[in-house]
Every structure is written in C-alpha cells, then in structure tokens.
Amino acid sequence: MPIGIRIAATGDLHVRGATEQRAVPGLWNIEHHADLLIIAGDLTENGRLVEAEATAALLREVRIPVVAVLGNHDLRSLRRTAFRRALECAGIDILDGQSTIVQLANGTRVGIAGATGTGGGFWPIEGPNALHNGTLKRLALKSVRELATLERCLRELDADVRIVTMHYAPTTSTLGREPLAKYWMLGNSELGAVIDKGSTDLVIHGHAHLGTLKGQTPGGVPVWNVALPVVGRIFLETLKTRCSVHHDARNPSPVVQCL
C-alpha cells in the first residue's frame, strides 16, 4: 500500500528567555499526529544560551524524532558549541550542513538534508539595478559555501524519501506579502536550482514571516514555509510518497519499494 509520512513542521519560534517556555499551538501530544517534527530555524530570538535552554525545555517531552536547522537569529550566538549542545541534550538533531535518516516503523527511511541556507536574492526577479547590489557581492562567499554544502548533502543522502530543510527560502512562491526590497534577505534562487537537481521530494523553510504556506521550486518540488507567524501553529500534513510497503510471509520485516 502507498506510504504517507505524517510530518509536523514549524519554524521561527523566537524563544526569548528562561521565563518564556510558552506553549506552541499544536505541540502538545504531537506524537499522536505525526511521525517526525522538523523545525526550520530561529528557535531562539538572540542565540543566547538561556534561550536555547528554554527551547530545549519546551521540546524535551516530544516523543517523536525532532530535526532542526539553525536560523539567522540562532547564529547570533557567541557560544555556539554550548548553544548547540543544550538543544542536542534535549534530543533535537541539529543539522548544520549534514543529513540524517529517520526510519519509520514501517521501514521507510526518511532522509533530511539540513542547512541554514543563504540570502542573496532571486535573479532576475529583482533586476540588476537593485539597491542592495553591493550587499549581494558581500554575500557571495557565504552563498557559494551554503550552496556547495546543500549540494553535497543531497548527493550523499541515501533514503526512500528526501526532504530538504533550511531557514532561508529557495523560491519566491512562498514569500507572499514580503516586500520586494527584502527579497535579498529572505532567500536565494540558487538554492532552488540545487534542490531541483537533487531528486528532492519536499522542501521546508521558515524566515519569511509575511509569506504564504505553500509553493514550489521552478522545477516543481513542493515547498512549505512553516514559519510560526505564517501558520500560527505546528503545521501538520501527510506527505504522499512514491513508495509502498509490501509484506512477505517469508520475511517478517516490511519491504519498502519506491518508484
């Protein structure tokens, strides 16, 4: 029978401090509704260790795999090793240019390639005379590095279903009401180009608070902008896949086949 993967996703929690262990709508008992939780960056407001510890307390009781990337606010941290360790001690798998495999109970291997991503803009949408042209040049080195990281992650990812998780957007189709002048800060069209070459099933990002929930890359890969200001709660959806599970009386383990 065809496999559907129940995905819970969010981003841009922007937890501010130890006293702000606020309830995230939809997080309570999430394990009853989803197979895994993906967080698309900006778990914290300022990248402070106390904020990471508060976020860890918020997510520690989640009973399904939690995979996250860091956002631009998280990267403000001056104690990045301790910041990351605080989250990982709560069972959160932080991907910073890495990939991971989540194996579901039915045997399906869900591969997640995670990176922060990068700004830089969406040429030629903004035009060559954009006011931030000088800033774009300064972003070039970071962009090249992040693109190479994402390309490597996808190349090395061996899984039945392949998901890319980033903070920045790979397409304008999920930017919604964001002003054109901010596009250079919100994502990069080259991210979408790498994704389209990488046999990707789904992209999850955040960062664009005035964006829209769903879009796609130029090559047609589904994209979800799950920033909390956009969705208002943990987003839940079953991803329909090209895979199916077959049971053989001679083999107690289910066999997953993907087209």
N, C-alpha and C positions, 0 to 999 in steps of 0.2 A: 504494500500500500504506500502511496506517496507520503513523504515526510514533511511535516510542518514544524518549524522551530519557533517556540514561543519566546520572543525577545522582549525584555524590558530595557528601556534606554532613557537616559536623561543627560543633562549637562548644565553647566553654569549654575551650580548650587550656590556659589559665592558665600560659603560659611565664613562668618566674620570673627568668631571668637569662642572661648570656652563656654560662655553662657548661651550661645546660640546653637543649641542642639535641636533646632526646630524640626517639626515633623515635615517631611516631604510628602505631599499628597500622592498616594498610591504606593508608597514604600512599605507600609505595614502589611505583613503576610504576603509579600511579593512572591515568595517561593510557591505559593498555591496557584499562581497565574503565569509564571514564566520559568524557562529553563536556564536563563542566564541574565545578568544585569550588566549593561555596558554604559559607562559614563564618559562623555565626550569633553572632558577638560573643565577647567575653572571650578574645581571642587571647593576652592577657597577664594577669599577676596583679595588677600595681600601676600599669600605664600608664607604666612607666619607659622611657626611650629605649633603654636597653641591652636591655630585654625585647623591644621592637619589632624591634631589630636581630637578636636571636636568632630571633625568629619569622620574619623575612624570610629568614634563612639556611636555616631549616627548609623554607620553601616556595619558595625561588628556583628549584629544579630541577623543579618541577611543570610539565609540558608541555601543560597544558590551561588554558583561562581560569579564573582564580581571582577570585571576587567575595566580598566580606566586608562586614559591618557591624560597628560598634563596640559593645561591651558596657559595663556599668557599671564594670567593673574597668579597661577601657581608658580610660574617661573620667576616671579619677583623674589622668591625665597633666597635668603642669604645662607641658609643651612640646608642645602638640597639633599644631602645624604640623610640627615635626621628627618627631614620632611617626608622623604620617600619611605624611610623605614617605619615611621609612625603609621602610614597608610598600609604598608605591606603587613605589619604586625596584626592588622585587623582583617587580614585575609584578602586584601584588594591586590589584584595583579596589575601593577603599573607597567604599561608598555611605553617605552621611550625609544622608538626605533627598533622594536623587537616584534616578534609574533608569538602567539600561544595557541594551543589546541585545547578546546573544551570538548570532552567526549560525553555525549548524552547517553541516557540509559538504554536507548535503542541501538547504540553503537555508532551513531553518526558523529563524525569528527568535524566540529565547527572550528575553523581556523580564523583567528583575528589578527590582522596586521595593524599595529598601533603606532602612531607618531603624532606629535603636536601639529605638524603641518606648517604652513607659512602664509604670510600675506604676500602682496606683490601685484595684485590686480588681475583683471580679466581682459586681456587684449584680444581682439581690437575693440571691445565694447566701450572702453573709456576713451579711446582715441589717443594719438601720440602726443597731444599737447596738454595732457592732464597736469594740473598744478603740482602734483606730487612726484613729478618725473625724477627729480634729484633724489628723493627718498627711495624711490624704486631702485635706483642704482645702488644705494647703500644696502638694500635688502637682497641684492643679487646673490651674494655669497651664501647667506643663510638659505635662500631659496634653492640653490643648487645642492646644498648639503641635504636638505629635507627631502627633495625630490629623489636624490640618489638613495637615501635611506628607505623611502617608501618603495621604490623600485626593487631594492634588494629584498625587503621583507616579503613582497609578493612573489618574487622569484623563488624564494626558499620555502614558501608556505605550501605544505602538502596536506590537504584536507578535503573533505567531501563538500563543504560549503565554505566560501571565502568572504569574510567581512573586513572592510577597512574602517577603522575608527580614527578620527582626527578631531582636533579642535577647530581648525580653520575649514572654510568651505571650498569644495572643488568645482563649484558651479554657481552661476548667478540665479539659477532656478529656485533656490531656497532662500534668497536674500530678501524677498518680499518688499516691505516698505523701507528698507535701509536706503539712506540717501546715496546717490551715485558717488558723491565725493568721498564716501567712506569705503568704497569697494576695495581699495588697495589695502586696507587694514583687515578685511574680512576673509580673504582667501586668495586663491591663485588658480588660474585656468590650467596651468601646467600640472597641478595635482590631478585634475580630471583626465588629462591626457595620459598620465601614468596609470591611473586606475583603469581606463578603457583598454589598455594593452595587457592588463594583468588578470584577465578571466575572473573578475570580481562579481560577486552576487549582490552585494549591498554595501552602501557607504553610510556611516553615521557620523554626524558632526554637530557642533554647537556654535557658540560665539556670536552668531547673528541674532541679537535679541529681538529685532523687529522683523525677522524673517518669517518664512512660511514653513510648514512641516515637511512637505514632500516635493521632490523634484527629481531630476535625473541628470546624469552627465551627458555631454554631447553624444557619447556612444550608446546611451540608453540604460546605463546602470542606475537602479533606483538609489535615491539619496534621501536620507531623513535628517532634518535639522531638529534635534531633540532638546534644544536649549529650554530650560525650565520657563523662562519668560515667554516663550513661544507656545509651549504645550500646556503649561500650568500644572502639570503633574507628571509622574512617571508615565512614559509612553509605552503602551503595550500593543504588540501586533504579532500575529503568526506569519513568519516568512515562509512562503511556499517555495519549495526547492525542486530541483531536478532529480532528486534522489528518492529511492524507495527502499523499503525493508522487506527482505524475504526470509522466511523461516523454513528450515530444512529439518525434518525429523531426525536425520543422522548427525546434525550439528546443533548443539544447544544454544550456540551464540547466533543472534540475528546477523544476516548478511546485508550490508548496505551497498546498493548499486546506484550510481549517478550517471545521467546521460551526458 
